[in-house]
Amino acid sequence: MNAFGTIANTGTIRFERLFPGPAERIWDYLTRPELLATWLAKGEIQLRVGGYVDLRFDAHKGANGDKSGTLISGVVTHYQPPDSLAYYWTDASTISNVIFEIERRGQQVALLLTHAKLPKPFVPTSSASWHARLDILEEQLQNRPSSSFPVLYESLVPHYEQ
């Protein structure tokens, strides 16, 4: 399985990662605030259709030298535990959709992540960000020390810009 995401011309990125199961454990990392904060962002997702999404990303120094955090807000559009979760992903400049799907594959679990309706200029950096965050999630699930998000992210941006 390739760790790199697939990018469509429509502003959609898709990742498929195979993780150790069970599916409920992956679900917990997508939905429980204390686990979500270990790989994605601090915040909370109100677990019901129509519920709010509030994610606060830590500030890190970007490629252009700026240092800023990001606040994501949104609304849950699909909620089917422990198989799928979707919500609007809204920041200061975009409204897009994030979809997580969990598929059981024997003792392992495939996590399919789709981020759709991204403006094309945001696709490379969003792809690098998701890739790095999924690498960190894998480390968490394997009880390994977490890599530095900024280091992973900066190493991946050039790949996705190509």
C-alpha positions as CSV (number, residue, x, y, z in Angstrom):
1,M,0.0,0.0,0.0
2,N,1.4,3.4,-1.0
3,A,1.6,6.0,1.8
4,F,1.3,8.8,-0.7
5,G,-2.1,10.2,-1.4
6,T,-3.9,10.3,-4.7
7,I,-4.8,13.7,-6.1
8,A,-7.7,14.2,-8.5
9,N,-8.1,17.3,-10.8
10,T,-11.2,18.1,-8.9
11,G,-9.4,19.3,-5.8
12,T,-9.8,16.0,-4.0
13,I,-7.1,14.1,-2.2
14,R,-7.5,10.5,-1.1
15,F,-5.3,8.4,1.2
16,E,-5.6,4.7,2.1
17,R,-3.6,3.4,5.0
18,L,-3.5,0.0,6.6
19,F,-3.3,0.1,10.4
20,P,-3.4,-2.5,13.2
21,G,-7.0,-3.2,14.4
22,P,-9.5,-3.3,15.7
23,A,-11.7,-0.8,13.9
24,E,-13.1,0.6,17.2
25,R,-9.5,1.6,18.1
26,I,-9.2,3.6,14.9
27,W,-12.6,5.1,15.5
28,D,-11.5,6.3,18.9
29,Y,-8.5,8.1,17.4
30,L,-10.9,9.9,15.0
31,T,-13.4,10.9,17.6
32,R,-12.1,11.0,21.2
33,P,-10.5,14.5,21.9
34,E,-7.6,13.1,23.9
35,L,-6.6,10.7,21.1
36,L,-7.4,13.1,18.3
37,A,-5.0,15.6,19.8
38,T,-2.1,13.0,19.5
39,W,-2.1,13.0,15.7
40,L,-4.5,15.7,14.3
41,A,-5.5,18.6,16.4
42,K,-6.8,19.6,19.8
43,G,-10.6,20.1,19.9
44,E,-13.8,18.3,19.8
45,I,-16.3,16.7,17.4
46,Q,-19.9,16.5,18.5
47,L,-20.7,13.0,17.4
48,R,-24.0,13.3,15.6
49,V,-25.2,14.5,12.2
50,G,-25.5,18.3,12.6
51,G,-23.0,18.3,15.4
52,Y,-20.2,20.9,15.5
53,V,-16.5,20.4,14.7
54,D,-13.9,22.5,16.5
55,L,-10.2,21.7,15.8
56,R,-7.3,23.8,16.8
57,F,-4.0,23.1,15.1
58,D,-0.7,24.1,16.8
59,A,1.3,26.8,15.3
60,H,4.4,25.7,13.3
61,K,6.9,27.5,11.2
62,G,5.9,27.1,7.5
63,A,8.0,27.0,4.4
64,N,7.6,30.8,3.9
65,G,8.8,31.4,7.5
66,D,5.4,32.3,9.0
67,K,4.3,30.7,12.2
68,S,0.6,30.4,12.7
69,G,-2.0,27.9,14.0
70,T,-5.2,27.1,12.2
71,L,-8.7,26.9,13.5
72,I,-11.1,24.5,11.7
73,S,-14.8,24.6,12.3
74,G,-17.5,22.6,10.7
75,V,-20.5,20.5,10.9
76,V,-20.8,16.7,11.0
77,T,-22.5,15.5,7.8
78,H,-22.3,11.8,8.2
79,Y,-21.9,9.7,11.4
80,Q,-21.9,5.9,11.4
81,P,-19.8,4.5,14.2
82,P,-17.4,2.8,13.9
83,D,-17.4,2.8,10.1
84,S,-17.5,6.3,8.8
85,L,-17.5,10.0,9.7
86,A,-17.7,13.0,7.5
87,Y,-17.8,16.8,8.1
88,Y,-17.4,20.2,6.6
89,W,-13.8,21.5,7.0
90,T,-14.0,25.2,7.2
91,D,-11.1,27.6,7.8
92,A,-10.5,31.3,7.1
93,S,-10.4,30.7,3.3
94,T,-12.0,27.4,2.4
95,I,-15.0,25.2,2.9
96,S,-14.2,21.6,2.0
97,N,-15.3,18.1,3.0
98,V,-13.4,15.5,5.0
99,I,-14.5,11.8,4.9
100,F,-13.1,9.0,7.0
101,E,-14.1,5.4,6.1
102,I,-12.9,2.3,8.1
103,E,-12.8,-1.1,6.4
104,R,-11.9,-4.2,8.3
105,R,-9.3,-6.4,6.5
106,G,-8.6,-9.4,8.7
107,Q,-6.6,-8.3,11.7
108,Q,-5.9,-5.0,10.1
109,V,-8.0,-2.0,9.4
110,A,-7.9,0.2,6.3
111,L,-8.5,3.9,6.9
112,L,-9.6,5.7,3.8
113,L,-9.4,9.5,4.1
114,T,-10.9,11.8,1.4
115,H,-10.6,15.5,1.5
116,A,-12.7,17.0,-1.3
117,K,-13.6,20.4,-2.7
118,L,-10.2,21.9,-1.9
119,P,-9.2,24.9,-4.0
120,K,-6.4,23.8,-6.3
121,P,-3.8,26.1,-4.7
122,F,-4.3,24.3,-1.3
123,V,-4.0,20.8,-2.6
124,P,-0.2,20.3,-2.3
125,T,0.0,21.6,1.2
126,S,-3.1,19.9,2.4
127,S,-1.8,16.6,0.9
128,A,1.5,17.0,2.7
129,S,-0.3,17.8,5.9
130,W,-2.6,14.8,5.8
131,H,0.3,12.5,4.8
132,A,2.4,13.7,7.8
133,R,-0.6,13.4,10.2
134,L,-1.4,9.9,9.0
135,D,2.3,8.9,9.6
136,I,1.9,10.2,13.1
137,L,-1.3,8.3,13.6
138,E,0.4,5.1,12.5
139,E,3.2,5.8,15.1
140,Q,0.5,6.3,17.8
141,L,-1.3,3.1,16.9
142,Q,2.0,1.2,17.0
143,N,3.0,2.7,20.3
144,R,6.1,4.4,18.8
145,P,7.3,7.9,19.6
146,S,5.7,10.5,17.4
147,S,7.7,12.2,14.7
148,S,7.7,16.0,14.5
149,F,4.8,17.2,12.4
150,P,6.7,20.3,11.0
151,V,9.7,18.1,10.0
152,L,7.5,15.5,8.3
153,Y,5.4,18.1,6.6
154,E,8.3,20.1,5.2
155,S,9.8,17.0,3.8
156,L,6.6,16.1,2.0
157,V,5.6,19.4,0.5
158,P,8.0,19.2,-2.5
159,H,6.6,15.8,-3.5
160,Y,3.1,17.1,-3.5
161,E,4.0,20.3,-5.3
162,Q,5.3,18.1,-8.2
